[in-house]
């Protein structure tokens, strides 16, 4: 395959880019709140607070909770979330055929996610896409969450490409920050949590696709893409 794009490998975010996983988070949080006799939170409330880790989400949802309560919920959340993992999550429309098309075209693929590996791999397996990726890099493996570039740098190394020859597809400001810091190209998608909840701030130099399927179509059409270092 002769590629005209300005990169040689792809890095794909999970939550909000490849799959809608938020309802599992809502269920896990509400299960914790139910233990305390507290009212449930809505999908919209969780959507508005997601993106900066479990503790930040809990503090956003329960701003009056004592710190020791937040600490307790934070410790309990991973096991509670595991109970609901994949129960409501689903790939975005067109994501599975898009991944298969990328694999068929020979693109090296990595998945990078702020999820811990104990959650990410089982979820990708449940979604039947784990075997689409050459590499999975999670926050606990890289030692830092996006927007830190550690995950992208680790993925690029594992794929055998320079970071500037890799493109990230993601939905959040954290993805944009990580791509910029790593020197990667990027396509942002507006379908995810960053686009809807946090008014995704996309530099003019980056492409903005409606969803992962559209971003994939652009790549398969060998579009020449801008690099985040120019943003």
N, C-alpha and C positions, 0 to 999 in steps of 0.2 A: 504493500500500500504506500503510495506517495502522499505524504502529508504536507499540506501547505500551512497548517496551523503553527503558531509560534511556541508550541510545547510538544512534549513527547510522552507524557503520562498524565493521568487524571486522578485527582483526589476528591472524594465526594463526602460531604457532610451527611449525617444520618437524620437527626430530628429536624423536621421542618423543611428538609430538602428532598430526601428520598422517601420518607414516610411521615405520616401524621401519627405521632405517638403520644400526643398530649393527653388523651382521655385516660390512658393508663396512669399518668401522673396525677390527674384529677382524682381518680379512684383511690390511689394510694394516700394522697393527702387527706381525703375525706374519711378514709378508714382510721387514720391517726386522730383526726378531730373527733370522730364518733366515740373513740375511747374516752375522751374527756367530756363528752356530752355537749360538744360545741356544734354550732350549725355548719352545714356543708358550704363549701365554696363552689362557684360555678366554673364552667369551662372558660368563660370570658375572663374571670378573675385570674385564673391560673395563666391564661394566655398573656395577660397584661404584665405578669411578674416573672415569666420564665426567661431563661437565658444567661443567668449569672450564678448558677449553682443552687443546690438544695437549700442551703441556709438563707441565702438572699430571698428565695421564693417564700420560705416559711415566714421570714420577717416581714415581707411585703403583705402576705395574706393575713398575718396575725400581729399587727404592729404593737398591740398592747400586751402581748404575751411576755412574761418574765424571761430573762435570758436563760435561766436554767430549764425552762420549758422548751425553748427553742433548741437548746443543747440536746435535750432528751428526744425530741422529735427528729432532730438531725441524725442522731445515732440509730434511731429505730427505722428511719426511712428506707435505707437500702434493702433490708429484709422485707419490709412491708411492700415496697415497690415490686420486688421479685414475685410476690403473690399475684400481682396483676399484670406482670410483664407479658406483652403480646396479646392480652385479652381483647383489647379494643384497637390496637395499632393496625394500620393498614398502609400499604404502599400508595403513593399518589398515582393518579390515573396515568397510564403510559410508562410508569417507571420500570416495570419488569421487562417489557420488550425493549426499552431503551438500553438497559443494562446488558441485555443479551446481544443487542446490536453492537454495542461497544466491544464486548468480548469477541464477537465474531469478526470484527474489524481489526482485532489484534491490539487494542489499547491496553497498556498496563494500568491497573486500577487499584487504588487504595481507598479505604474508608477511614475517615478520621472523625472522632466524636468525643465530646466532653463526657459521655457516659463512661462508667468504669467497664473494664473488660468483662467482669462477671455479669453485667447486664447486656452489653452490646452484642457479644457473640451469640448468646441464646436468642436475642431478638432477631438478629439477622438470619439465624437458622429458622426461626418460626416464620419469618417472612419469605423464606425460600430463596434468599439471595446471597447467603454466606459464600457460596462457591463461585460467585461472580467476581470476588475480590482476590487479588494477589496478596494484599496486605491489609490488616486491620490495626490501627493505632488508636488507643484510648488514652484518656487523660492520666490514668494511673500508670500506664506504661511509659508515657513521655515525661511524667513528673510535673506537668503544668497543663492548664486548660487554655483553649483559645480565648482571648486573642494572642496569647503567647505563641510564638512560631514553632515551639518544640515539636509538636505533633507533625506538622508539615515537614519539618526538616528530617524527622525520623522516617516519615513515609517516603520522602524523596530518596533518602539513602537506601532504604529497603528495596525500592523499585529500581535503583541503579541509575538515577537521573539527577542532574543538578537541580536545585530548587527552582531556578529561573526557567527551567524547561518543564515544569509541572504546572497544571492548571487546577485550581480549586473551584468546585461548584458548591455554593453555600447560600444560606438565607439570612444571615444575621450580620450585624455590625462586628461581632466577634470574629466571624469568618473573614470579613474584609480586613480587619486589623491584623489577623494572623497571616493572611496572604501578603499584605503589604510588608509586614516585618520579615517574612521569609523570602520575599522577592519573587513570589509566584504570580502567574497570571490568575485571573478569576472571572467567573461568570456568576453573578448574583441572581437568585430566583425570588420572585415576588410572592410565591404561593405560601411561603413558610411563616414561622412565628415572628421572625424579624420584620418581614414586610408588612404584616397585618398589625402586630401589637406595638412595635417599637418604631414605626415609620423609618424603615431601613434607609440609611444615609449612603447612597451609592454615588461615588465620584463619577464625574462625566466620562472619565477614561475607561470605566468598566462597563461591560455589557450587562443588561438586565433582561433576563428571560422570564416568561410567564411561569414556567415550571421546569422541572428536571428534564422532562421529555423534549421540550423546546430547546433547552441548552444542548442536549445530546444531538438533536437534529442539526444544530449549527455546527457542532464539532464534526459530525459525520459528513457534512457538506464541505469540510476543510476550510472553514472561515479562518482568516487571520485575525487574532485577538490581541487586544492591548495587554501590556503587563502591568501588574499592580505597582511596580516601582515607578511607573510614570504618573501615578495618580496623586 
